[in-house]
């Protein structure tokens, strides 16, 4: 005799709803506890809600590079600016392109927003150039470079050492009356420093005013003589449009010295990392740089040449965006790492290290417009959005209570759980990935109310259909689940796919809407599977729901249920009279 086939039990462990409810309860407690322990009890707000500064940068055309303003360079600039600003600790800076040559930078209010504004458009083109000529104004800043192959800065020699210029002032290469000859000599000689250079930095072969000078050298000599470094405009124009391979003129960042500089020997791309630190021995802020392997070799070669020269031609200028931030003297061959020292404050040293660490912008930018955004307008819009969301939620509740009655209690509990998970995740994702709640994100959360409610309705209607077919509540709950589950998954998949595509193809605030929509869609699946279905299974065991109370929403009479299906056993009539 064959054994009877066993009926298939509920799939997915739905016969044990307590496990699913315990799992989601643990998740809620963990997320809420993490939110309070981290101190981030509220979501981070975007610039439209918190206020801040909006900066528009316009890319400038570069001489000799007509195609420099292209999507690749613009995207690279966006990435570098974003890393710079975030490196300062500014919360949720928004950087995006607009049109062909504009970049919009939105910086919310914060302790470092001012420093971020100063750095967003800094090109940070860094070059190490040999000093050919220097003329001092009131004072000429001179620093001493130190380096070690191991990457740690080595203190320079004592000031008493005859080869050490640490603490001394650079000697001007020429006085005002002989300035022209000094420039001429420096420019007519080979740009690579040679040991035969004179102390003043003026080559003997070209010291005579009667020496022939090519037009380019004469033009540079004229510009150097007319250069005024006392004004910001003068410093900005000093080395404008100069190529790395050109001999150029430059001002110190303090405006107290002007230089003739040779072609760049080392560039910022050869710097591997930079950090600001305080020199305990000298009690001053410095910027330490570590070079790449290729950059270390270049730095070793140029310092080997410069260490054989006399002042000022034993100096190399560290030129950032055309201004000399430091011009240390070289007394020995250096490699591995170097330091920039000078009249740095803690903030200026950290700013310089930050721009050097994240690289140079591939384009130059002008600050087109700067707009201060107040939170008042965003606050008003947020209030209006929240009111609209509250009205929509109330309408949903009224509909659920009027149509589903007791089932509305399960739906509201599910909405509450979904709201708690959404809020805690938004609060934790702020410091974790930089998520900021803006107005479009709020709209996405409001839209999610309808998506979540739709999932409940699908499941409830499947249960009611089973009751209409004459089944009791407990089997109806289990039989309705597989059909409802497929519909819910398909619906949520389409919604999540739309959110993902929208997030990928858009930028800025629209991404906030897409991110929130996708997040809440995923949470809808979690809530329906781990909360709504288990709670419905437990409620089906209560007399209020299983007995079909008129206010349960599952009253068979109100639903027009068919009479229970009864199976009849068919008996065949006997053909043999003896069997009758």
C-alpha positions in Angstrom: 0.0 0.0 0.0 1.5 3.3 -1.1 2.1 5.9 1.6 0.0 9.0 1.3 1.8 12.0 -0.1 2.5 14.7 2.4 1.1 18.1 1.7 3.6 20.8 1.0 3.9 23.2 3.9 4.2 27.0 3.7 7.3 28.1 1.8 9.9 30.4 3.0 9.5 29.6 6.6 6.2 31.5 6.8 5.0 29.0 9.3 7.3 30.6 11.8 6.5 34.3 11.6 8.2 35.1 14.9 11.6 34.6 13.3 11.0 37.2 10.6 9.6 39.7 13.1 12.6 39.1 15.4 15.0 39.8 12.6 13.4 43.1 11.5 13.1 44.1 15.2 16.8 43.5 15.7 17.6 45.5 12.5 15.5 48.4 13.8 17.1 48.4 17.2 20.6 48.2 15.7 20.0 51.1 13.3 18.4 53.3 15.9 21.2 52.5 18.4 23.9 53.3 15.8 22.2 56.6 14.9 22.2 57.7 18.6 25.7 56.4 19.3 27.2 58.1 16.3 25.5 61.4 17.3 23.9 61.8 13.9 20.3 61.8 14.9 19.0 63.9 12.0 19.6 63.5 8.3 22.2 65.9 6.8 20.6 68.7 4.8 21.5 69.8 1.3 22.2 73.4 0.4 18.6 74.1 -0.5 17.6 73.3 3.0 20.6 74.3 5.1 21.8 77.3 3.0 25.3 78.0 1.9 27.3 79.3 -1.1 26.9 78.5 -4.8 29.9 79.3 -7.0 30.0 79.2 -10.8 33.4 78.6 -12.3 34.0 79.4 -16.0 36.8 77.5 -17.8 39.3 79.7 -19.6 40.8 79.0 -23.0 44.5 78.1 -22.9 46.9 79.4 -25.5 48.1 76.7 -27.8 45.4 74.3 -26.6 42.2 75.2 -28.4 40.5 71.9 -27.5 41.5 71.9 -23.8 37.9 72.6 -22.8 36.4 69.2 -23.4 34.1 66.8 -21.4 37.1 64.7 -20.2 38.9 67.7 -18.7 35.7 69.1 -17.2 34.9 65.8 -15.6 38.5 65.5 -14.2 38.2 69.0 -12.8 34.9 68.2 -11.1 36.4 65.1 -9.5 39.5 67.0 -8.2 37.4 69.9 -6.9 35.1 67.5 -5.1 38.0 65.7 -3.5 39.6 69.0 -2.4 36.5 70.3 -0.8 35.6 67.0 0.9 39.2 66.8 2.1 38.6 69.9 4.1 35.7 68.2 5.9 33.0 70.2 4.3 29.7 68.3 4.4 28.0 67.4 1.2 29.6 69.8 -1.3 27.8 69.4 -4.7 30.0 69.8 -7.8 28.6 69.4 -11.3 29.1 70.6 -14.8 26.7 73.0 -16.5 26.9 73.4 -20.2 30.2 73.2 -22.0 32.5 75.3 -19.8 30.8 75.9 -16.5 31.2 74.1 -13.2 28.7 74.7 -10.3 30.0 74.2 -6.8 27.4 74.3 -4.0 29.0 74.4 -0.5 26.6 74.1 2.4 27.2 76.2 5.5 30.0 74.7 7.6 33.1 75.6 9.5 35.4 75.1 6.5 33.1 76.6 3.8 35.3 79.7 3.4 38.5 77.7 2.9 36.6 75.5 0.4 35.6 78.5 -1.6 39.2 79.7 -1.8 40.3 76.3 -3.1 37.6 75.3 -5.6 39.1 77.3 -8.5 42.7 77.1 -7.6 44.4 75.5 -10.5 47.3 74.2 -8.4 49.7 73.9 -11.3 52.9 73.2 -9.3 56.4 73.4 -10.9 59.9 73.3 -9.5 61.9 75.8 -11.5 65.6 76.9 -11.1 66.0 80.5 -10.1 68.0 82.5 -12.6 67.6 86.0 -11.2 65.9 87.4 -8.2 65.4 91.0 -7.2 64.2 91.8 -3.7 61.7 94.4 -2.7 61.6 95.1 1.0 62.7 91.5 1.7 63.5 88.4 -0.2 62.1 85.2 1.4 64.6 82.4 1.5 64.0 78.9 2.9 66.1 75.8 3.1 65.0 72.6 1.5 65.7 69.4 3.2 65.0 65.9 2.1 65.7 62.2 2.8 65.3 59.2 0.6 63.3 57.4 3.2 60.6 60.0 3.0 61.1 61.8 6.3 62.3 65.4 6.4 65.9 65.8 7.5 66.8 69.0 9.4 69.1 71.3 7.6 72.6 72.0 8.6 73.4 74.5 11.2 73.6 78.2 10.2 77.3 78.2 11.0 78.1 75.9 8.2 79.5 77.9 5.3 77.5 76.0 2.7 74.2 76.5 4.5 71.9 79.4 3.8 69.3 78.4 6.4 68.1 81.5 8.1 69.9 83.8 5.7 68.4 86.1 3.1 68.9 85.6 -0.6 71.3 88.1 -2.1 69.7 90.1 -4.9 71.4 89.2 -8.2 71.5 92.8 -9.3 70.7 96.3 -8.2 68.1 98.4 -9.8 70.7 100.0 -12.1 72.1 96.7 -13.3 68.9 94.9 -13.4 68.7 94.8 -17.1 72.1 93.3 -17.5 71.3 90.6 -14.9 68.2 89.6 -16.7 69.9 89.6 -20.1 72.7 87.5 -18.7 70.4 85.0 -17.2 68.3 84.7 -20.3 71.0 84.5 -22.9 72.8 81.7 -21.1 71.7 78.0 -21.1 68.8 77.5 -18.8 70.6 74.7 -17.0 72.6 76.1 -14.1 76.4 75.6 -14.5 79.1 75.7 -11.8 80.8 78.6 -13.6 77.9 81.0 -12.8 78.9 84.1 -10.9 77.8 84.8 -7.4 75.3 87.3 -8.5 73.7 84.9 -10.9 74.7 87.1 -13.9 76.8 85.1 -16.4 80.0 86.9 -17.3 79.8 86.2 -21.0 76.6 88.3 -21.2 77.1 90.9 -18.6 77.8 93.7 -21.0 74.9 95.9 -22.0 76.1 95.9 -25.5 75.6 92.1 -25.8 73.2 91.1 -28.6 69.8 90.1 -27.3 67.1 88.2 -29.3 63.6 89.8 -29.3 62.1 87.2 -27.0 64.8 87.8 -24.4 64.5 91.5 -24.8 60.7 91.3 -24.3 61.1 89.2 -21.2 63.7 91.6 -19.9 61.3 94.5 -20.5 58.5 92.7 -18.7 60.7 91.9 -15.7 61.8 95.5 -15.4 58.2 96.7 -15.4 56.9 93.9 -13.2 55.2 95.2 -10.1 54.6 92.5 -7.5 53.1 94.7 -4.9 49.6 94.3 -6.3 47.5 91.1 -6.7 46.8 92.0 -10.4 50.5 92.4 -11.0 51.3 89.0 -9.4 48.6 87.3 -11.4 49.9 88.6 -14.8 53.6 87.9 -14.1 53.8 84.4 -15.6 50.5 84.3 -17.4 50.3 81.8 -20.3 53.8 80.5 -19.6 54.5 76.9 -20.6 56.5 74.6 -18.4 59.3 74.6 -21.0 59.5 78.4 -21.1 61.8 80.7 -19.2 59.4 83.0 -17.3 59.1 85.7 -14.7 57.2 85.3 -11.5 56.4 87.1 -8.2 56.6 85.7 -4.7 53.2 85.0 -3.1 54.0 87.7 -0.6 54.7 90.2 -3.3 58.1 91.1 -1.9 60.3 89.6 -4.6 60.3 88.9 -8.3 62.1 86.2 -10.2 63.4 85.0 -13.5 62.8 81.3 -13.6 64.1 78.6 -15.9 62.1 75.8 -17.5 60.3 73.5 -15.0 62.4 70.5 -14.0 59.8 68.8 -11.7 56.0 69.2 -11.9 53.1 68.6 -9.5 52.3 65.3 -11.1 55.6 64.0 -9.7 54.3 64.6 -6.2 52.9 61.5 -4.6 51.4 63.0 -1.5 51.7 66.1 0.7 50.8 66.9 4.3 51.0 69.9 6.6 52.9 69.4 9.8 54.7 71.5 12.4 58.5 71.5 12.6 59.1 71.1 16.4 62.7 72.3 16.2 61.9 75.6 14.4 58.3 75.9 15.7 56.9 76.6 12.3 54.4 75.0 9.9 55.8 73.3 6.9 54.4 71.2 4.0 56.1 67.8 3.5 56.0 66.2 0.0 56.7 62.7 -1.0 57.7 62.2 -4.7 56.9 59.3 -7.0 59.8 57.2 -8.1 60.0 59.1 -11.4 59.7 62.5 -9.6 62.3 61.5 -7.0 64.8 60.9 -9.8 64.0 64.3 -11.4 64.3 66.0 -8.0 67.7 64.4 -7.4 69.0 65.5 -10.7 68.0 69.1 -10.4 69.2 69.5 -6.8 72.5 67.9 -7.8 73.0 70.7 -10.3 71.8 73.5 -8.1 73.9 72.4 -5.1 77.0 73.3 -7.1 75.9 76.9 -7.7 76.2 80.1 -5.7 73.3 82.2 -4.6 70.8 82.9 -6.1 71.3 80.2 -8.7 71.4 77.5 -6.1 67.8 78.1 -5.4 64.8 76.4 -6.9 61.4 78.1 -6.9 58.3 76.2 -6.0 55.8 77.9 -8.2 52.1 77.3 -7.6 49.7 78.8 -10.2 52.5 81.1 -11.3 53.4 82.5 -7.9 56.5 81.5 -6.0 55.4 80.2 -2.6 58.9 79.3 -1.6 62.4 79.5 -3.0 64.7 77.3 -0.9 68.4 77.1 -1.4 70.0 73.8 -2.1 73.2 72.8 -0.4 73.2 69.1 -1.1 71.7 66.5 -3.5 68.1 65.7 -2.3 65.7 62.9 -3.2 62.8 61.0 -1.9 60.9 63.8 -0.2 61.1 67.5 0.3 59.5 70.2 2.4 58.2 73.7 1.7 58.8 76.1 4.5 58.0 79.8 4.9 55.6 82.1 6.6 52.9 79.5 6.8 50.0 79.5 9.2 48.4 76.2 10.1 45.5 76.9 7.7 47.6 78.0 4.8 49.9 75.0 5.2 46.9 72.6 5.3 45.3 74.4 2.3 48.6 74.0 0.2 48.9 70.3 1.2 45.3 69.7 0.3 45.6 71.0 -3.2 48.9 69.3 -3.8 47.6 66.0 -2.6 44.6 65.9 -4.9 46.4 67.2 -8.0 46.2 70.1 -10.4 43.1 71.1 -12.3 43.5 70.4 -16.0 42.0 73.8 -16.8 42.1 77.3 -15.5 38.9 78.9 -14.2 37.5 82.3 -13.5 35.0 82.8 -10.6 32.0 83.9 -12.6 29.4 84.3 -10.0 29.1 83.7 -6.2 25.6 83.5 -4.7 24.8 83.1 -1.0 21.8 80.7 -0.6 19.7 81.2 2.4 17.8 78.3 4.0 14.6 80.4 4.3 13.3 79.6 0.8 14.2 76.0 1.1 12.6 75.8 4.5 9.4 77.2 3.1 9.4 74.7 0.3 10.2 71.9 2.7 7.3 72.9 4.9 5.0 73.0 1.9 6.3 69.5 0.8 5.8 68.1 4.3 2.3 69.5 4.4 1.5 67.9 1.1 3.0 64.6 2.3 1.0 64.7 5.5 -2.2 65.4 3.5 -1.4 62.5 1.2 -0.7 60.2 4.2 -4.0 61.2 5.8 -5.9 60.4 2.6 -4.2 57.0 2.4 -5.1 56.3 6.0 -8.7 57.3 5.4 -9.0 55.1 2.3 -7.4 52.1 4.2 -9.7 52.5 7.2 -12.9 53.0 5.0 -12.2 50.1 2.7 -10.1 47.6 4.6 -11.1 48.4 8.1 -9.2 46.1 10.5 -6.6 45.4 7.8 -5.7 49.1 7.9 -4.1 48.5 11.3 -1.6 46.1 9.8 -0.9 48.6 6.9 -0.3 51.5 9.3 2.1 49.4 11.4 3.9 48.5 8.2 4.1 52.2 7.2 5.5 53.0 10.6 8.2 50.4 10.4 9.1 51.6 6.9 9.3 55.2 8.2 11.6 54.3 11.0 13.9 52.3 8.8 14.0 55.1 6.2 14.7 57.8 8.8 17.5 55.9 10.5 19.2 54.9 7.3 19.1 58.5 6.0 20.7 59.8 9.2 23.4 57.2 9.0 24.1 57.5 5.3 24.9 61.2 5.7 28.3 60.7 7.4 28.8 57.3 5.7 28.5 58.2 2.0 27.7 61.9 2.1 24.0 61.6 1.5 22.2 64.9 2.1 18.4 65.4 2.3 17.3 68.0 -0.2 13.9 68.9 -1.6 13.8 66.3 -4.4 14.8 63.6 -1.9 11.9 64.6 0.2 9.7 64.2 -2.8 11.1 60.8 -3.4 10.2 59.8 0.2 6.6 61.1 -0.3 6.2 59.1 -3.5 7.4 56.0 -1.6 4.3 56.2 0.6 2.2 55.3 -2.4 4.6 52.5 -3.5 4.5 50.9 0.0 0.8 51.2 0.4 0.4 49.6 -3.1 2.2 46.5 -1.9 -0.1 46.1 1.1 -3.2 46.5 -1.1 -2.0 43.8 -3.6 -1.6 41.4 -0.7 -4.9 42.2 1.0 -6.8 41.9 -2.3 -5.3 38.5 -2.9 -6.4 37.3 0.5 -9.9 38.7 -0.1 -10.1 36.8 -3.4 -9.3 33.6 -1.7 -12.0 34.2 0.9 -14.5 34.9 -1.9 -13.6 31.5 -3.3 -14.9 30.0 -0.1 -11.7 29.4 1.9 -11.2 30.3 5.5 -8.7 33.0 6.5 -5.6 30.9 7.6 -5.3 28.9 4.3 -6.3 32.1 2.4 -3.4 34.0 3.9 -0.9 31.3 2.8 -2.4 30.7 -0.6 -2.6 34.4 -1.4 1.0 35.1 -0.5 2.8 33.4 -3.5 0.7 35.3 -6.0 1.0 38.6 -4.2 4.7 38.1 -3.7 5.3 37.8 -7.5 3.3 40.9 -8.2 5.0 43.0 -5.5 8.5 41.9 -6.6 7.8 42.8 -10.3 6.3 46.1 -9.3 9.2 47.0 -7.0 11.7 45.9 -9.6 10.3 48.2 -12.2 10.3 51.1 -9.7 13.9 50.4 -8.6 15.1 50.1 -12.2 13.6 53.5 -13.0 15.3 55.0 -9.9 18.7 53.4 -10.9 18.5 54.7 -14.4 17.5 58.1 -13.2 20.4 58.2 -10.7 22.9 57.2 -13.4 21.9 59.6 -16.2 21.2 62.7 -14.0 23.3 64.9 -11.8 22.8 67.1 -8.8 19.5 67.3 -6.9 17.7 64.9 -9.2 20.0 62.2 -8.0 18.7 62.8 -4.5 15.2 62.0 -5.7 16.4 58.9 -7.5 18.4 57.7 -4.5 15.6 58.1 -2.1 13.1 56.4 -4.4 15.5 53.4 -4.9 16.2 53.2 -1.1 12.5 53.2 -0.1 11.7 50.7 -2.8 14.2 48.3 -1.4 12.8 48.9 2.1 9.3 48.2 0.8 10.4 44.6 -0.1 12.1 44.2 3.3 9.0 45.4 5.2 6.5 43.4 3.2 8.5 40.1 3.5 9.7 40.5 7.1 6.9 42.4 8.7 3.6 42.6 6.8 3.4 38.9 5.9 4.4 37.6 9.3 2.0 40.0 11.1 -0.8 38.9 8.8 -0.1 35.3 9.6 -0.3 36.0 13.3 -3.5 38.1 12.9 -5.2 35.2 11.0 -4.9 33.2 14.2 -7.0 35.7 16.2 -10.7 35.4 16.6 -11.4 38.9 15.4 -9.9 38.3 11.9 -10.4 34.5 11.5 -14.1 34.8 12.6 -14.8 37.3 9.9 -15.8 40.2 12.2 -17.6 42.9 10.2 -14.9 45.4 11.1 -12.0 43.1 10.3 -12.2 43.8 6.6 -12.5 40.1 5.9 -16.2 39.4 6.5 -17.2 36.7 4.0 -20.7 38.0 3.7 -19.5 41.5 2.8 -17.1 40.0 0.3 -19.7 37.9 -1.3 -18.0 34.6 -0.5 -19.2 31.4 -2.2 -20.4 28.4 -0.1 -17.5 26.2 1.1 -16.5 23.7 -1.6 -17.3 20.1 -0.7 -15.8 17.1 -2.3 -18.2 14.2 -3.1 -17.0 10.6 -3.5 -18.2 9.0 -6.6 -19.4 5.3 -6.2 -19.6 3.2 -9.3 -22.8 0.9 -9.6 -21.9 -2.8 -9.3 -22.3 -4.9 -12.5 -22.3 -8.2 -10.8 -25.7 -9.0 -9.0 -23.7 -10.9 -6.3 -21.8 -7.8 -5.5 -25.0 -5.7 -5.1 
